[in-house]
Amino acid sequence: MRRYFFVLIGLLLLAAGLAKTQDRPKHSHVIDDSSQYKLGDKIMDNIERSFQVTSGGRLTIDSDWGSIDVQTAERDGVDALIKRGIKAADDKRAEEILKDLEITFEQDGSDVKIEAKFKRGRKYWKNDLNRLKVLFSITVPEKYHVDLRTAGGSISVADLEGEVRSQTSGGNLRFGKINGPVWGRTSGGNIELKSCSGDADVNTSGGNIEVGNVGGQVKAKTSGGNLRFGEVKGSVWGRTSGGNIKLKSCDGDVDVKTSGGNIDIGDVNGDVKAITSGGSIKAHLLRQPKKDCFLKTSGGSVTVSLPSDVAVNINAKTSSGRVSSDFPVTGTLKKNQLQGTINGGGPLLQLLTSAGSIRLRKEESE
């Protein structure tokens, strides 16, 4: 009898537990900020938030640390998932860092702002930052503006319609197909932009820059790396302290310079200025220049293709090499120098190299 009594008690306790579980409210997608768990040798901490917004709003992120990834969806709303992880060599120290990185959310109409700031300041944790990983994974409407800043980490933005501004103190910048203008800055990393319908203004203190088709103007600068551009409707301005420069085509003017590398300029409808401290230069001008054009290298060849009816004043000179022309020139023609006029003259076309050959090619009209 006593045995059956304990069995009955156990069944009653089990039933009570099940009832309590059923009465427990179901949590939404919002996870409490303090939810932490261990995974291997890391302490993980996730935060989720969702906001009802309409298209045309703006996402602003300002973080002391972490990478940012922005995706788009065919619906209204902003979903934010913030993943934080830190190596747990010292659990107390690790949890202290996570608690000190305060993350706040603010919504104003269709605008959402996320801030992640160290209460004691970023410098206080400078010896621990290499153990801390933070990822902002955000989904926004397809038509939305983004303004993103992090003091350390990469930034990526998928295809969207809107203005894109991104800045990081160290990391790569990657942009998809942007229907709008793009502005990007990194203190050290590569920059990649598939395309944009507006202007593109990008700058890195060290890394390659690759820009696809652009509907507006392009301004790109790197302290060390290659510059590569696709089809540009506006003008192109490019600078690199060391690397090659390649441009597929441009409807506007071109102004590029490298401290060491080749310059390859495809079909250009505007005027050209190209300078390299060491490398060859190639350029293809599709129409009559409106202003003076200047192409110079300290070491390499210079080859320029021009339409057959072009009218320019020509000054081509090499310190070591030959100068050749498919055009008849009125003026002085020497082995290493060509000075005079083509088709009656016009704006100045100046081609200079310290060591290499110079060639003027005639492109026959179709």
N, C-alpha and C positions, 0 to 999 in steps of 0.2 A: 504494500500500500504506500509505504514511504517512497518507494522507487517511482510509482506513478505520480506522486505529488511533485517531485522534482522535475519530471518530464513535463507536467502541466505548467509549472512555473516557467520552464524554458520556452515553451510554446507561446506563453503570454508575453514574455520579454521580446521574442522574435517578432510577434505581431505588432507590438508597440513600436519597435524599431522601423518596421516597414511603413507603418502609418506616419511616423515622423518624417521618413524620407519622402513620402508622397506629398506631405504638407509643405515641404521645404520649397520656397519660391525658386523658380527657374531663373538663372542669371542670364542677362542679355550678353551681347558681344563685348560689353565693357568689363575689363578685368581690373581688379583693384590694384592700385599702384604698388602696394607692398607685396604682391605675389612673387615670391622668389623660390627658385628650386635649383638643385645642383644637377649638372650634366657633365659627367667626367670630372675634369679638374676645374670646371668653371661654375661660377654662380650666375644664374640667368635671371633676368627680370624683364617681363614684358608688360607693355601698356597698350591698351586699345581704346580708341575713341572714334565716334562717328558723328557727323554734322550734316544736317539738312541744309543744302544750299541750292542755288540756281546757277546756271551757266553765266559766265562773265565775271565771276568773283575773282578773288586773289588769295593765293596761299602764300603766307610768309613764314619762313623758318629761320630762326637765329639761334645757333647752337655753339656752345664752347667746344664741342667734340662730336665726331661721328660722321658717317656717310649718309647721303640722302638719295633715295630712289623714288622717282615720281612716275606713276603709271596713270593711264586714263581709262575711263569706262563710259559706255553709252547710257548714262543715267546721271541724275542730279545727286549730289552728296559727296562729301569728303570722308574717306575712311583712313584712319591713321593707325599704324602698328609700329610701335617703337620697341626694338629689341636691344637689350643691354646685357653684356656678358663680361665677366672679369675673372682672370685666373685666381683660383682660391688657395694660393700658397699660404695666405693668412686670412682666414674667414672673417675675422673681426675687421681687419683693414679693408677687405674687399667690400663688405656690407656698408662700411662707413663711406666709401667712395660713392657707391650707388645712391645712398641716402643724401649725400651732399649735392649730387647732380639733380637739381630741382627742375622738373618739366612742367610747364604751365600751358594751358590751352585757353584761347580766347576767340569768340565768334562775334562778328559785327555784321549783321545782315548775311550776305553771301561770302564775306571775307573770313578767312580762318588764319589765326596766328598761333604758332607754336614756338615756345622758347625753352631752351635747355641751358641752364646756367649753374655753375658751381657756386655755392653759397660762400665758400671761402676763397673763391677766385681760382682761375685755371692754373696760375703759377704755383699755388700751394700743392697741387697734385702732379707737378711736372715729372717727377720721378716714377709715377705710377701709370701715366697715360698710355705707355706702350702695352700695358696689360688690359686696358679697357677697350672694349669693342661696343660701338653704338651704331645702330642702323635705323634710320627713319624710312619706313616703307609706306608711301602715301599714294592713295588713289583719288583722282580728281575728275570732274567732268571733262569731256573732250574740248569744250570751249572754256578755258580758264587761264588766268595769269598766275605766274609763279615767281616769287622773289626769295631766293635761297642763299643762306650763308652759313658756313661752318668753319670753325677755327682749325679743323684737322680731319680730312676725309674726302672721299670722292663724291661727285654729284652726277647723277644721270637723270635725264628727262625724256620720256617717251614722246611719240607723236602727239602734238596737241595744237589747238588754235588759240593763240594768245601771245602775250609778251613774256619772254623768259629772261630772268636775271639770275646769275649764279656766281658765287664767290667762295673760294676755299683757300685757306692758308697752306694747304699741301694735299694734293690729290688730283686725279684725272677729272676732266669734264667731258661728258658724253650727252649729245643731244640728238634726238630723232628728227623727223620731218616736222618742222615748226612753221605753222602758218602765222607768221608775225616776226617781230625783231628778236634778235638774240644778243645778249651781253654776257660775257663770261670772263672771270679772272681766277687764276690759280698761281700760287707762289712757287709751285713746282709740280709739273705733271703734264700729260698730253691732253690735247683738246680735239674732240671729234664732233663735227656737225654734219649730219646727213644732208639737210637742206633747210632753207628758210625763205619766206616770201618777202621779208623786210630786210633791214640792214643787219649785218653781222659784225660785232665788235668783240674780239677775243684777244686775250693776252696771257702768256705764261712766262714765269721766270726761268723755266727750263723744261723743254719738251717739244714734241712735234705738234703741229697744227694741221688738221685736215678738214677742209670745208668743201662741201658739195655744191650743188646749184643754189644760187642766191638771187633773189628778186630785186635786192637793193644794192647798197654799197658794202664793201668788205674792208675792214681794218683789222690786221692781225700782226701780232708781235710776239717773238720768243727770244729769250736770251741765249738759247742754244738748241737748235732742232730744225727739222725741215718744215717748209711751208708748201701746202698743196691745195689748189683751188679748182673747182669745177667750172661750170658755166655761170658767169656773173653778169647781171644786167646793168649794174652800176659801175662805179670805179673800184679799183683795187689798190690798197696801200698795204705793203708788207715789209716787215723787218725781221731779220734773224742775225744773231751774233755769230752763227756758224751752222750752215746747213744749206741744202738745195732748195730752190724755189721753182715750182711748176704750176702753170696756169693753163687751163684748157681753152677758155675763151672769155672775152670781156667786151661789153658794148661801150664801156666808158674808158677813162684814162687809166694807165697803169704806172704805179710808182713803187718799185721794189728794190730792196738792198740786202745783201748778205755779206758778212765779214769773211766768208770762205765757203764757196760752193757754186754749183752750176745754176744758171737761170734759164728756164725754158718757158717762153711765152707763146701761147698758141694764137688763135685768131683774135685780133684786136681791132676794134673800130675807133678807138681813141688814140691819144698820144702816149708815148712810152718814155719812161725814165728807168733805167736798170743799171745797177752798179754791183759789182762783186770784187772782193779783194783777192780772190783766187778761184778761177773756174771759167767755163765757157758760157757764152750768152747766145741764145737763139730767140728770134722774135719774128712774128708774121703779122704785118700791118695790112689790113684789108682795104683801107681807104686813105685818101689824102690827109696828111697831118694838118691840124689847125695851128699847132704851136710847135716850138722846137722840141726835138727828141734827142735824148742823150743816153748812150749805152757805153759803159766803160768796164773793163776788167784789168786787174793788175797782173793776171797771168792766165791766158786762155784765148780761144778763138772767139770771133764775133761774126754771126751770120744773120742777116736781115733780109726777109722777103718782102717785096713791095709790089703794088699794082703797076701795070705797065705804063699807065698815064700819070704816075706820081710826079709832082713838081716840087723839088726841094733843092736847097743849097747843101752840098755834101762836104764834110770834113772828116776823112777817115785816115787814121795814122796808127802804125804799129812800130814799136822799137825793135822788134825781132820777128820777122815774118813777111808775108806778102799781102797786098791788097788787090782784089779783083772785083770786077763789076760786069753784070750782064747789060747794064745801061750805058749808052754813050754819054760821056761827061765832057762838058765844056770847061776847060781849066787845066790844072796841073795833075798829071798822072805819073807817079813814080812807082818803083817797086814796093815801097813801104808807105806810100802816102797818096791820097786822092783828095783833091781840093778843087771845087768848082760848082757847076750847076747841072741839074738834070731836068730836062723838059722846060727850060726857061727859069728854073729856080723857084724858091718858096721858103717855107720855114726851114731852119737849120736841122740837119740830121748829122749828129756828131758821134762817131764811132772810134773808140780808143782802146788799145791794148798794149801792155808793156812787153808781152811775150806771146805771140800767136798770130794767126792769119785773120784777115777780114774779108768777108765776101758779101756783095750785094747781089741778091737774086731777083729776077724779074718773074712775076706771076702773070701769065697771060690771061686776059679776060675771056670768060667762057662765052 
